[in-house]
Amino acid sequence: MSWFKKLNPFKKEEAPSKSAESSMPGMPGMPALPPELADNPAAKSMMGSFLRKWKDPAFLKQLRVLAVHMQKDGVDVKDFNAVKAWLEKNKERVEKGDFEEPPSALGETFVKTGPEVGRNDPCSCGSGKKFKKCHGS
C-alpha cells in the first residue's frame, strides 16, 4: 500500500533540503543568488523589482519591440555582448522611447475552393462509400 500514500491529498509535503532552497523567499525554482549578493539587501530588492517588472505586459511589449529592431539591425539577440553593444549605441533612442512597434503583418484570407464534404455524403473518390467510412478517418 505504499502507492496509496502518494495519492493522499491530506498528507503534508516534507520540507525541501537546505541546499535546494532558493535565496528568494516565495520564488520556488529560482536559483540561489551568488554569495557576494546573498547578504546584500539592495541586490535582493533589485531582483524583486525586476521580477515585478517582468510580469508587466507593457514592459514585455517594449522588450519585444526592441528585439525586433535589434534583429533588423542584424544583432544576434542570444549574444549578450552584441545586445549590450547595440543598447550602448542606441542608448539615447531607447531612453527617449523612439522605437515604435512595427506594423503587424495582415493574415492571409482563406478562400474555400469547393463545397465542404459532410460525413454522411458519398466520398469524392468514387468508391460509393460514405465519406466517414472511406477518407474521413
SULURBEL-V436744 format. One record per residue. N is the residue number from 1. PSI is psi in whole degrees, -180 to 180 (* if undefined). Layout:
n->N psi->PSI
n->N psi->PSI
This chain:
n->1 psi->20
n->2 psi->-27
n->3 psi->-26
n->4 psi->-32
n->5 psi->-32
n->6 psi->-26
n->7 psi->-6
n->8 psi->113
n->9 psi->-14
n->10 psi->-8
n->11 psi->132
n->12 psi->141
n->13 psi->149
n->14 psi->149
n->15 psi->140
n->16 psi->157
n->17 psi->159
n->18 psi->-31
n->19 psi->-31
n->20 psi->-6
n->21 psi->141
n->22 psi->151
n->23 psi->-13
n->24 psi->108
n->25 psi->138
n->26 psi->2
n->27 psi->77
n->28 psi->143
n->29 psi->-7
n->30 psi->138
n->31 psi->153
n->32 psi->149
n->33 psi->152
n->34 psi->154
n->35 psi->-34
n->36 psi->-20
n->37 psi->-13
n->38 psi->-37
n->39 psi->4
n->40 psi->112
n->41 psi->-29
n->42 psi->-38
n->43 psi->-42
n->44 psi->-39
n->45 psi->-42
n->46 psi->-40
n->47 psi->-41
n->48 psi->-42
n->49 psi->-35
n->50 psi->-44
n->51 psi->-37
n->52 psi->-40
n->53 psi->-37
n->54 psi->-24
n->55 psi->-9
n->56 psi->120
n->57 psi->-33
n->58 psi->-39
n->59 psi->-43
n->60 psi->-36
n->61 psi->-42
n->62 psi->-41
n->63 psi->-41
n->64 psi->-41
n->65 psi->-45
n->66 psi->-40
n->67 psi->-39
n->68 psi->-43
n->69 psi->-35
n->70 psi->-43
n->71 psi->-35
n->72 psi->-34
n->73 psi->1
n->74 psi->22
n->75 psi->133
n->76 psi->111
n->77 psi->-14
n->78 psi->-11
n->79 psi->110
n->80 psi->-42
n->81 psi->-37
n->82 psi->-41
n->83 psi->-43
n->84 psi->-43
n->85 psi->-42
n->86 psi->-41
n->87 psi->-39
n->88 psi->-38
n->89 psi->-38
n->90 psi->28
n->91 psi->-45
n->92 psi->-43
n->93 psi->-37
n->94 psi->-44
n->95 psi->-35
n->96 psi->-26
n->97 psi->34
n->98 psi->-16
n->99 psi->124
n->100 psi->156
n->101 psi->130
n->102 psi->148
n->103 psi->137
n->104 psi->142
n->105 psi->134
n->106 psi->141
n->107 psi->153
n->108 psi->144
n->109 psi->131
n->110 psi->125
n->111 psi->126
n->112 psi->137
n->113 psi->-19
n->114 psi->178
n->115 psi->151
n->116 psi->145
n->117 psi->125
n->118 psi->164
n->119 psi->-37
n->120 psi->5
n->121 psi->156
n->122 psi->145
n->123 psi->145
n->124 psi->-8
n->125 psi->-13
n->126 psi->13
n->127 psi->-20
n->128 psi->-8
n->129 psi->165
n->130 psi->153
n->131 psi->-38
n->132 psi->-25
n->133 psi->-20
n->134 psi->-77
n->135 psi->5
n->136 psi->1
n->137 psi->*
